[in-house]
Structures are given as structure tokens and as C-alpha cells.
Amino acid sequence: LKMENILSQQQNQHTDHSKIEVIFNNINRPVTLKFENVVYKINLAKEGCFKNSPKSNEEKIILKGVSGIVSPGEMLAILGPSGSGKTTLLTGLGGRLVNGHLKGVITYNNKTFSNAMNRSTGFVTQDDVLYPHLTVSETLVFTALLRLPKTFTVEEKTAHAEAIITQLGLTKCKDIIVGGPFLRGISGGERKRVSIGQEMLINPSLLFLDEPTSGLDSTTALRIVSTLRDLAKGGRTVVLTIHQPSSRLFYMFKKVLLLSEGNPLYFGRGEDAMGYFSGIGFSPLVAMNPSDFLLDLSNGILSDDPRVLVDTPIDDPASIKKTLVTAFKTNLVENMKEQLQESNVHQVAEKLHEKKFTQWSNTWWQQFSVLFRRGMKECKHESFSSLKVGEVLVVALLCGLLWWKSNNIQDQLFLPSHKRG
């Protein structure tokens, strides 16, 4: 009997592993992302000194002609200091920019953004928006019930969520509540993986992540980026913003885009970045983290030691940035244009899946029932606990006893008898 149990467990593990391989290795459709000369402006409306004076419309340019291409199986990291336009570019590529004026050409398999593309795109925000009182398993199962197609049975959707939990290494904490700022739950790295898992449930072909390693230690950040690299190896297109990655993380990125005040300073393979800047006369004097060096350049800083800049002809941060922008236009723009003009090999497969992703995943009643059950599970800890119910009953009983068989309102106000009716 023991031997039979062991064999059955091994068969179940093999079946689960096969399900995971099917889910993560068979993407819906490969997507090649191209963006060319992307410019984004916002209006800064300022009122005059007087009430009736006209407003002055000033424009602020956030992105200044950013271009690039990301193919299936590649992971692009967008680097730059705070305010360089990383999140704005990521939001624009994900089709989520609402305000402002976005110009340029952004295509997905040589087509513009559509509802069909939106259905096969995952977007993980910087802040983890999760229900604190739900467990990891409940969070992903409810997401699977909502977002997976109605052709899947409930058992298949649950198995899909369990496969995601196994793939992201969340098995040990799947029965622990997510938690929040005032409620202890899973760790920050596990919470970030749950957010990634919610988007992975739809098996996206294109995945965007806004600073997925923010606030995490180096080991946890390495684990998350390793997971993203494995997802990209399955044929997905992964684009993320990251502020200051370690050396190990930097060399895991297939491509790197460096921004400075909305201007592109470098686009290409991550392993070739240091060689490019050395070739144009910018190289570190000591061995250092490549991302630290690139961020220094994007801020217009060559060295923290002022003695290094004595004999340097360019010592002004603005001049350094201008030189780097000019070098980018001279050395990299032409090569990038050639890549953007290449034919898309996945364009034929696009038509086969176009109709599939224009349908709703579930009916209105199915969505309502899942949302109602999820809401009941989330609020049962506060609204429907025995302590809350007992408290309401006791207060109601006391109020009833206080006013039981009470006199008329005039008697309580001590009005004279001749004025009572």
C-alpha cells in the first residue's frame, strides 16, 4: 500500500508538472513590441494673478523621441533616475495613458493597441493592490474564476491557479492571508509574486511591470527577476522599469533602455552597455556596478571625486547629458531604425487569435456571483464576526430596556399640564 501511495503521489506530481509546462510554455501568441519616436507632453495650466485673467498654457515634455523594439523571449529593462519618464513610457506602451498628448508609433505585431491585445497583456503596478484578508490561494482562485475563459470549468480554473502558485514558489504560504499595512501576512516579496501571479493567470503574451523589485532585498529581487526571465524564455515579451538593480540583475536583462529627462541615452543589449559608453569616452575609473555607472551618467555625473574632473573638458552635468544624447543619435539611431523596419514573423499567427480575444471571459451573472463571494470572504472578518453581532444585539437590548413603557414626550420635557394637548 505504501508503494502504491508513493507511485500515485509521483504520478500526481508528474501531472501537475505537465500542467505547469503546458500553461507556461504555450503562450497565446507571440508579440513583438515596437515603439518609434514616442513623444509625450502634458499641459501645465496656470491661472493669472486676477480672477478674470486668462490661463497660460505651458507644455512639459516628458518623453522626447524614445524608440525601441522587444521581441518574444526578450526582457527589456527601462533604467533611469527618478523623473526620467520610465513609468510614463511603460504606461504608454501598456495602453494606459489617459491624459496628455502621446505621439509616435507604437505597434504590437505591426498593429495598434486593441481590445484583443489588451486581453493578452498583463500589467503589474508598483503598488500591490490586494485584498488583505484573503489567503494567497483564495486571491489567485478568485482571479482565475473572473479572468479565465468561460470554456474552462471551475476545476480547471482552480488547477490553473494552483499551477501558478507552484510556479511562483508560493506553495508554503498559499494558506496565509495576504495582509496589509496594519495586518500581518505574507512578506513583501511574496506579495509581489502574488501580484505577478494574478497577471500570469491569463497567460499573457506581453507583460509590463513597474519597478517589481522596489523595496525588496537583493535575494528576493533576484528571485523575482529570475522568475520573469523564465517567463520570457517561454516566448513572452517582458518589459519592466527598475531603479537601481544589482550587477547580477543587470546582466539578466536581454535589452536595456537608459533614459535621462525623457531622452534616450542607450538602447541595446545589457552586456554591451559598458562597452558602448567606453567607446564614446565615458568609462569608470574603478570597477563598479554597471547600473550605478549608467545612473550616474544619466544624472550628468562622471565621478563623485572632484579631482577626477579637473582635466576633463566636460564637467557640467547639462553638457554631459547633451553629449550623451548627441552620441546616441549619432551611433545608435540608424541601427535601431533598421531593426524597426524588419518584417514581423508573427504577423500571420495574429489573425488566428484575433477573434478569440474579442469575447468576454464570463457572463455578467458569473462575474457578479464571484465578486459577491469574494466580498463576503473579505468582509466576514469585520462585519459578520460573532463579536460584532453580539455587540449590536446587546446595544439594541439596552436601548429597548431604557425606553420600555416610557411616558409621552411632553412628560419628559417637563411641560405644564395645561399645554399638553
Number of C-alpha atoms within 10 A of each C-alpha: 6 7 8 9 10 11 12 12 12 12 12 12 12 12 12 17 15 12 17 20 14 11 20 22 17 15 19 20 21 24 30 24 23 21 20 18 15 20 20 24 17 15 14 12 11 11 13 11 9 7 8 8 9 11 13 12 12 11 13 12 15 21 24 19 16 20 21 23 20 20 21 20 20 22 27 26 26 24 26 28 20 12 13 21 23 29 20 18 23 20 18 17 20 21 17 11 15 9 10 14 13 17 15 14 15 23 17 21 22 17 15 11 15 12 12 15 24 16 20 20 21 24 24 21 17 16 12 16 12 17 19 19 22 22 20 27 23 21 23 27 23 19 22 25 26 20 19 20 18 16 10 14 12 14 10 14 24 20 17 24 25 21 23 27 23 16 17 18 16 20 15 9 17 21 14 16 20 26 20 18 7 7 11 13 20 22 14 19 20 20 20 25 21 26 23 25 25 23 21 25 23 21 24 26 27 29 24 25 24 22 21 26 24 18 11 15 11 14 9 16 20 18 17 22 20 15 17 24 20 16 24 25 17 19 22 30 27 28 26 24 24 20 20 20 20 15 13 13 17 20 17 18 23 19 24 25 22 24 27 26 19 23 22 23 25 27 24 19 14 21 16 13 20 16 12 17 20 11 10 13 8 17 17 16 9 6 8 10 15 21 24 15 20 27 19 17 24 27 20 21 18 24 15 9 8 9 9 12 15 10 8 10 8 14 17 14 16 12 13 19 20 15 15 22 18 12 16 20 13 11 13 15 16 12 11 16 14 9 13 18 9 8 10 15 11 16 17 10 14 18 10 10 14 15 10 13 16 14 13 13 18 16 11 9 9 14 14 13 12 15 16 12 11 17 13 13 15 16 14 12 12 12 12 12 11 11 11 12 12 11 11 10 12 11 11 11 11 11 11 11 11 9 9 9 8 10 9 9 10 13 12 9 8 8 11 9 9 6 7 10 5
